[in-house]
Amino acid sequence: MYKRQLLTGGLGSDTLTGGTDNDRFLLATNSGTDTITDFEVGKDLLVLGNGLSFSQLSITQENSSTFIRLLATGEILASLNGVAASAINAANFNIA
């Protein structure tokens, strides 16, 4: 069985780039804003840590990037470069 690679930036703002295979990118509160350079809708997944759920998120388009924010605080969890916000929905997320 194929296991997706899990990429996490840890503390601080980081730039994450997956490989050519299916990737998982961990998003968590209080860990900085991660910029994901190569998220592929339908192939890669965003993994919610720290007890987060999809209903707690705001997904917005700004220029050519999609920003994923925590509704309660406005904290930016991630920026997806070159991804349309309209393409991101609950199916793109997993719970850690």
DSSP file (Angstrom, degrees, kcal/mol; ACC not computed):
  #  RESIDUE AA STRUCTURE BP1 BP2  ACC     N-H-->O    O-->H-N    N-H-->O    O-->H-N    TCO  KAPPA ALPHA  PHI   PSI    X-CA   Y-CA   Z-CA
    1    1 A M              0   0    0      0, 0.0     2,-0.3     0, 0.0     0, 0.0   0.000 360.0 360.0 360.0 135.2    0.0    0.0    0.0
    2    2 A Y        -     0   0    0      1,-0.0     2,-0.5     0, 0.0     0, 0.0  -0.593 360.0-155.9 -79.2 132.9    1.3    3.4   -0.9
    3    3 A K        -     0   0    0     -2,-0.3     2,-0.1     3,-0.0     3,-0.0  -0.942  17.4-124.4-110.9 129.1    1.8    5.9    1.9
    4    4 A R        -     0   0    0     -2,-0.5     2,-0.3     1,-0.1    19,-0.2  -0.419  28.5-109.4 -69.5 143.1    1.8    9.6    1.2
    5    5 A Q  E     -a   23   0A   0     17,-1.3    19,-3.2    -2,-0.1     2,-0.6  -0.562  29.2-142.0 -71.1 133.5    4.8   11.6    2.3
    6    6 A L  E     -a   24   0A   0     -2,-0.3     2,-0.5    17,-0.2    19,-0.2  -0.891  16.0-167.5-102.1 121.6    3.9   14.0    5.2
    7    7 A L  E     +a   25   0A   0     17,-3.5    19,-2.6    -2,-0.6     2,-0.4  -0.922   9.6 173.7-110.0 132.3    5.6   17.4    5.1
    8    8 A T        -     0   0    0     -2,-0.5    19,-0.1    17,-0.2    -2,-0.0  -1.000  25.5-157.9-138.1 138.7    5.6   19.6    8.1
    9    9 A G        -     0   0    0     17,-0.4     2,-0.1    -2,-0.4    -1,-0.1   0.654  29.6-156.3 -88.3 -16.1    7.3   22.9    8.6
   10   10 A G        -     0   0    0     16,-0.1    -1,-0.2    22,-0.1     2,-0.1  -0.419  55.4  -3.7  70.9-152.9    7.4   22.8   12.4
   11   11 A L  S    S+     0   0    0     -2,-0.1    21,-0.2     2,-0.1    20,-0.1  -0.438 113.8  26.1 -74.7 146.3    7.6   26.2   14.2
   12   12 A G  S    S-     0   0    0     -2,-0.1     2,-0.4    18,-0.1    -3,-0.1  -0.078 102.3 -53.0  90.9 167.2    8.0   29.4   12.2
   13   13 A S        +     0   0    0     19,-0.1     2,-0.3    21,-0.1    21,-0.2  -0.664  65.2 176.5 -82.9 131.4    7.1   30.2    8.6
   14   14 A D  E     -d   34   0B   0     19,-0.7    21,-3.3    -2,-0.4     2,-0.5  -0.879  32.9-126.3-134.3 161.2    8.4   27.8    6.1
   15   15 A T  E     -d   35   0B   0     -2,-0.3     2,-0.5    19,-0.2    21,-0.2  -0.962  29.3-164.8-108.1 123.6    8.3   27.0    2.4
   16   16 A L  E     +d   36   0B   0     19,-3.2    21,-2.4    -2,-0.5    22,-0.5  -0.930  11.2 178.4-115.1 131.0    7.2   23.4    1.7
   17   17 A T        -     0   0    0     -2,-0.5    19,-0.0    19,-0.2    -2,-0.0  -0.983  12.6-157.6-131.5 120.0    7.6   21.6   -1.6
   18   18 A G        -     0   0    0     -2,-0.4     2,-0.1     1,-0.2     4,-0.1  -0.137  20.5-105.6 -83.2-175.5    6.5   18.0   -2.1
   19   19 A G        -     0   0    0      2,-0.1    -1,-0.2     3,-0.1     4,-0.1  -0.116  43.8 -82.6 -95.6-162.5    7.7   15.5   -4.6
   20   20 A T  S    S+     0   0    0      2,-0.1     3,-0.1    -2,-0.1    -2,-0.0   0.667 107.4  75.0 -80.2 -16.6    6.0   14.2   -7.7
   21   21 A D  S    S-     0   0    0      1,-0.2     2,-0.3    22,-0.0    -2,-0.1  -0.183 105.4 -64.6 -83.7-177.7    4.0   11.6   -5.7
   22   22 A N        -     0   0    0     22,-0.1   -17,-1.3    -4,-0.1     2,-0.3  -0.529  60.7-166.4 -68.9 130.9    1.0   12.3   -3.5
   23   23 A D  E     -a    5   0A   0     -2,-0.3    22,-2.4   -19,-0.2     2,-0.4  -0.834  17.4-148.6-120.9 158.0    2.0   14.5   -0.6
   24   24 A R  E     -ab   6  45A   0    -19,-3.2   -17,-3.5    -2,-0.3     2,-0.5  -0.994  11.0-158.5-123.6 133.8    0.4   15.5    2.7
   25   25 A F  E     -ab   7  46A   0     20,-2.3    22,-3.1    -2,-0.4     2,-0.4  -0.961  13.9-137.3-116.7 121.2    1.0   18.9    4.2
   26   26 A L  E     - b   0  47A   0    -19,-2.6   -17,-0.4    -2,-0.5     2,-0.4  -0.644  18.2-168.9 -82.6 126.5    0.5   19.3    8.0
   27   27 A L  E     + b   0  48A   0     20,-3.5    22,-3.1    -2,-0.4     2,-0.3  -0.956  14.3 163.4-114.0 132.8   -1.3   22.5    9.0
   28   28 A A    >   -     0   0    0     -2,-0.4     3,-0.7     4,-0.2    22,-0.1  -0.973  36.7-101.3-145.8 157.9   -1.4   23.5   12.7
   29   29 A T  T 3  S+     0   0    0     -2,-0.3    48,-0.0     1,-0.2    21,-0.0  -0.376  98.4  18.6 -75.9 158.3   -2.1   26.6   14.8
   30   30 A N  T 3  S+     0   0    0      1,-0.1    -1,-0.2    -2,-0.1   -18,-0.1   0.764  96.0 100.9  55.8  31.6    0.6   28.6   16.4
   31   31 A S  S <  S-     0   0    0     -3,-0.7    -1,-0.1     1,-0.4    -2,-0.1   0.260  87.1-103.8-126.8  11.9    3.3   27.3   14.1
   32   32 A G        -     0   0    0    -21,-0.2     2,-0.6   -19,-0.1    -1,-0.4  -0.219  48.8 -56.9  91.6 174.2    3.7   30.1   11.6
   33   33 A T        -     0   0    0     -3,-0.1   -19,-0.7    -2,-0.1     2,-0.5  -0.843  48.6-153.5 -96.8 122.2    2.5   30.4    8.0
   34   34 A D  E     -de  14  78B   0     43,-2.0    45,-2.4    -2,-0.6     2,-0.6  -0.823   4.0-148.2 -95.9 132.0    3.6   27.7    5.6
   35   35 A T  E     -de  15  79B   0    -21,-3.3   -19,-3.2    -2,-0.5     2,-0.6  -0.892   9.9-157.8 -97.7 119.4    3.9   28.4    1.9
   36   36 A I  E     -de  16  80B   0     43,-3.3    45,-2.4    -2,-0.6     3,-0.4  -0.882   7.9-172.6-102.5 117.5    3.1   25.3   -0.1
   37   37 A T  S    S+     0   0    0    -21,-2.4   -20,-0.2    -2,-0.6    -1,-0.1   0.686  75.5  28.0 -86.9 -19.8    4.7   25.7   -3.6
   38   38 A D        +     0   0    0    -22,-0.5     2,-0.2     2,-0.0    -1,-0.2  -0.048  68.4 158.5-139.7  37.3    3.3   22.7   -5.4
   39   39 A F        -     0   0    0     -3,-0.4     2,-0.6    42,-0.2     7,-0.0  -0.466  24.8-157.6 -65.7 129.1   -0.1   21.6   -4.0
   40   40 A E    >>  -     0   0    0     -2,-0.2     4,-2.9   -17,-0.1     3,-2.0  -0.936  14.3-130.9-114.0 112.5   -2.0   19.6   -6.6
   41   41 A V  T 34 S+     0   0    0     -2,-0.6     4,-0.1     1,-0.3    47,-0.1  -0.357  94.3  18.6 -60.1 133.5   -5.8   19.4   -6.1
   42   42 A G  T 34 S+     0   0    0      2,-0.4    -1,-0.3     1,-0.1     3,-0.1   0.321 128.4  53.1  87.0  -7.9   -7.0   15.9   -6.3
   43   43 A K  T <4 S+     0   0    0     -3,-2.0    -2,-0.2     1,-0.2     2,-0.2   0.684 102.0  47.7-121.8 -50.0   -3.6   14.4   -5.6
   44   44 A D     <  -     0   0    0     -4,-2.9    -2,-0.4   -22,-0.2     2,-0.3  -0.516  68.1-146.2 -95.2 163.9   -2.2   16.1   -2.4
   45   45 A L  E     -b   24   0A   0    -22,-2.4   -20,-2.3    -2,-0.2     2,-0.5  -0.952   9.6-136.9-129.9 150.4   -3.9   16.5    0.9
   46   46 A L  E     -bc  25  93A   0     46,-2.9    48,-2.3    -2,-0.3     2,-0.5  -0.936  23.6-151.0-102.2 126.3   -3.8   19.1    3.7
   47   47 A V  E     -bc  26  94A   0    -22,-3.1   -20,-3.5    -2,-0.5     2,-0.6  -0.877   5.3-142.9-105.4 125.1   -3.7   17.5    7.1
   48   48 A L  E     -bc  27  95A   0     46,-3.1    48,-2.9    -2,-0.5     3,-0.2  -0.777  24.0-180.0 -92.3 119.6   -5.3   19.4   10.0
   49   49 A G    >   +     0   0    0    -22,-3.1     3,-1.8    -2,-0.6   -20,-0.2  -0.400  53.7  49.8-104.1-175.9   -3.4   19.1   13.3
   50   50 A N  T 3  S-     0   0    0      1,-0.3    -1,-0.2    -2,-0.1   -22,-0.1   0.768 129.4 -62.2  56.2  31.0   -4.0   20.5   16.8
   51   51 A G  T 3  S+     0   0    0     -3,-0.2    -1,-0.3     1,-0.2    -2,-0.1   0.644  91.4 157.1  74.8  14.6   -7.6   19.4   16.8
   52   52 A L    <   -     0   0    0     -3,-1.8     2,-0.3   -25,-0.2    -1,-0.2  -0.348  23.3-162.7 -72.1 153.5   -8.6   21.6   13.9
   53   53 A S    >   -     0   0    0     42,-0.1     3,-1.7     1,-0.1     4,-0.1  -0.923  32.9-110.4-131.0 160.7  -11.6   20.8   11.7
   54   54 A F  G >  S+     0   0    0     -2,-0.3     3,-1.8     1,-0.3    -1,-0.1   0.841 114.4  63.8 -58.3 -35.5  -12.5   22.1    8.2
   55   55 A S  G 3  S+     0   0    0      1,-0.3    -1,-0.3     3,-0.0    -3,-0.0   0.651  94.9  61.3 -66.7 -14.1  -15.4   24.1    9.6
   56   56 A Q  G <  S+     0   0    0     -3,-1.7    15,-2.9    15,-0.1    16,-0.4   0.410  93.0  91.1 -89.0   1.4  -12.9   26.3   11.6
   57   57 A L  E <   -F   70   0B   0     -3,-1.8     2,-0.4    13,-0.2    13,-0.2  -0.682  57.4-155.6-107.0 152.4  -11.2   27.5    8.4
   58   58 A S  E     -F   69   0B   0     11,-2.6    11,-3.0    -2,-0.3     2,-0.5  -0.988  13.0-162.3-117.3 132.1  -11.6   30.4    6.0
   59   59 A I  E     +F   68   0B   0     -2,-0.4     2,-0.3     9,-0.2     9,-0.2  -0.965  18.0 169.1-121.2 117.7  -10.3   29.8    2.4
   60   60 A T  E     -F   67   0B   0      7,-2.3     7,-3.1    -2,-0.5     2,-0.5  -0.921  30.6-127.8-132.3 153.5   -9.7   32.9    0.3
   61   61 A Q  E     +F   66   0B   0     -2,-0.3     2,-0.4     5,-0.2     5,-0.2  -0.850  24.0 175.1 -99.0 131.3   -8.1   33.9   -3.0
   62   62 A E  E >   -F   65   0B   0      3,-2.9     3,-2.0    -2,-0.5     2,-0.2  -0.920  64.9 -51.8-137.4 111.3   -5.5   36.7   -3.1
   63   63 A N  T 3  S-     0   0    0     -2,-0.4    -1,-0.0     1,-0.3     0, 0.0  -0.432 121.5 -20.6  56.3-124.2   -3.8   37.2   -6.4
   64   64 A S  T 3  S+     0   0    0     -2,-0.2    18,-1.5    -3,-0.1    19,-0.5   0.268 124.8  79.6 -98.7  13.1   -2.5   33.8   -7.5
   65   65 A S  E <   -FG  62  81B   0     -3,-2.0    -3,-2.9    16,-0.2     2,-0.5  -0.863  66.8-138.6-120.9 154.3   -2.5   32.2   -4.1
   66   66 A T  E     -FG  61  80B   0     14,-1.9    14,-3.1    -2,-0.3     2,-0.4  -0.936  18.7-152.3-107.9 132.1   -5.1   30.7   -1.8
   67   67 A F  E     -FG  60  79B   0     -7,-3.1    -7,-2.3    -2,-0.5     2,-0.6  -0.891   2.7-156.3-107.9 134.6   -4.8   31.5    1.9
   68   68 A I  E     +FG  59  78B   0     10,-2.7     9,-2.8    -2,-0.4    10,-1.4  -0.946  23.4 177.8-110.3 116.5   -6.1   29.1    4.6
   69   69 A R  E     -FG  58  76B   0    -11,-3.0   -11,-2.6    -2,-0.6     2,-0.6  -0.819  35.9-112.1-119.9 156.0   -7.0   31.0    7.8
   70   70 A L  E  >  -F   57   0B   0      5,-2.5     4,-3.1    -2,-0.3     3,-0.5  -0.793  26.6-145.5 -83.0 121.5   -8.4   30.1   11.2
   71   71 A L  T  4 S+     0   0    0    -15,-2.9    -1,-0.1    -2,-0.6   -14,-0.1   0.887  92.7  54.5 -56.2 -43.8  -11.8   31.8   11.4
   72   72 A A  T  4 S+     0   0    0    -16,-0.4    -1,-0.2     1,-0.2   -15,-0.1   0.828 128.3  12.1 -64.7 -34.7  -11.6   32.5   15.1
   73   73 A T  T  4 S-     0   0    0     -3,-0.5    -2,-0.2     2,-0.1    -1,-0.2   0.596  91.0-121.5-120.6 -17.1   -8.4   34.4   15.0
   74   74 A G     <  +     0   0    0     -4,-3.1    -3,-0.1     1,-0.3    -2,-0.1   0.454  54.1 159.9  82.4   0.4   -7.5   35.2   11.4
   75   75 A E        -     0   0    0     -5,-0.3    -5,-2.5    -6,-0.1     2,-0.7  -0.344  40.9-129.4 -57.6 130.6   -4.2   33.3   11.8
   76   76 A I  E     + G   0  69B   0     -7,-0.2    -7,-0.3     1,-0.2     3,-0.1  -0.759  28.2 178.2 -85.4 117.4   -2.9   32.3    8.4
   77   77 A L  E     -     0   0B   0     -9,-2.8   -43,-2.0    -2,-0.7     2,-0.3   0.855  62.8  -6.7 -84.8 -39.0   -2.0   28.6    8.5
   78   78 A A  E     -eG  34  68B   0    -10,-1.4   -10,-2.7   -45,-0.2     2,-0.4  -0.998  47.5-145.8-157.6 155.3   -0.9   28.2    4.9
   79   79 A S  E     -eG  35  67B   0    -45,-2.4   -43,-3.3    -2,-0.3     2,-0.7  -0.998  17.1-154.0-121.4 127.5   -0.6   29.8    1.5
   80   80 A L  E >   -eG  36  66B   0    -14,-3.1   -14,-1.9    -2,-0.4     3,-1.2  -0.894  17.4-139.3-104.7 108.5   -1.0   27.6   -1.6
   81   81 A N  E 3  S+ G   0  65B   0    -45,-2.4   -42,-0.2    -2,-0.7   -16,-0.2  -0.460  79.7   1.1 -70.1 131.7    0.9   29.1   -4.5
   82   82 A G  T 3  S+     0   0    0    -18,-1.5     2,-0.4     1,-0.2    -1,-0.2   0.688  99.3 123.8  70.5  20.0   -0.9   28.9   -7.9
   83   83 A V    <   -     0   0    0     -3,-1.2     2,-0.3   -19,-0.5    -1,-0.2  -0.948  59.4-128.9-116.7 132.3   -4.0   27.3   -6.5
   84   84 A A    >   -     0   0    0     -2,-0.4     3,-1.7     1,-0.1     4,-0.3  -0.613  11.7-137.0 -78.2 134.3   -7.5   28.7   -7.0
   85   85 A A  G >  S+     0   0    0     -2,-0.3     3,-1.6     1,-0.3    -1,-0.1   0.836 103.2  65.0 -58.4 -33.3   -9.6   29.0   -3.7
   86   86 A S  G 3  S+     0   0    0      1,-0.3    -1,-0.3     3,-0.0    -2,-0.0   0.681  96.7  57.3 -65.1 -16.7  -12.6   27.7   -5.6
   87   87 A A  G <  S+     0   0    0     -3,-1.7     2,-0.5     2,-0.0    -1,-0.3   0.550  90.2  87.7 -89.1  -8.8  -10.8   24.4   -6.1
   88   88 A I    <   +     0   0    0     -3,-1.6     2,-0.2    -4,-0.3   -29,-0.1  -0.814  50.6 140.1-100.2 126.3  -10.3   23.8   -2.3
   89   89 A N    >   -     0   0    0     -2,-0.5     3,-2.3     0, 0.0     4,-0.2  -0.831  67.9 -71.3-147.3-175.2  -13.0   22.1   -0.3
   90   90 A A  G >  S+     0   0    0      1,-0.3     3,-1.8    -2,-0.2   -36,-0.1   0.768 121.8  68.3 -57.3 -28.0  -13.3   19.5    2.5
   91   91 A A  G 3  S+     0   0    0      1,-0.3    -1,-0.3   -46,-0.0    -3,-0.0   0.688  92.4  60.9 -66.4 -17.1  -12.2   16.7    0.2
   92   92 A N  G <  S+     0   0    0     -3,-2.3   -46,-2.9   -47,-0.1     2,-0.3   0.421  98.5  76.2 -87.3   1.0   -8.7   18.3    0.1
   93   93 A F  E <   -c   46   0A   0     -3,-1.8     2,-0.3   -48,-0.2   -46,-0.2  -0.837  52.2-175.2-119.8 151.9   -8.3   17.8    3.9
   94   94 A N  E     -c   47   0A   0    -48,-2.3   -46,-3.1    -2,-0.3     2,-0.5  -0.927  28.0-120.2-131.6 156.8   -7.6   15.0    6.4
   95   95 A I  E      c   48   0A   0     -2,-0.3   -46,-0.2   -48,-0.2   -42,-0.1  -0.871 360.0 360.0-101.0 133.3   -7.6   15.1   10.2
   96   96 A A              0   0    0    -48,-2.9   -47,-0.1    -2,-0.5    -1,-0.1   0.489 360.0 360.0 -70.5 360.0   -4.3   14.2   11.9
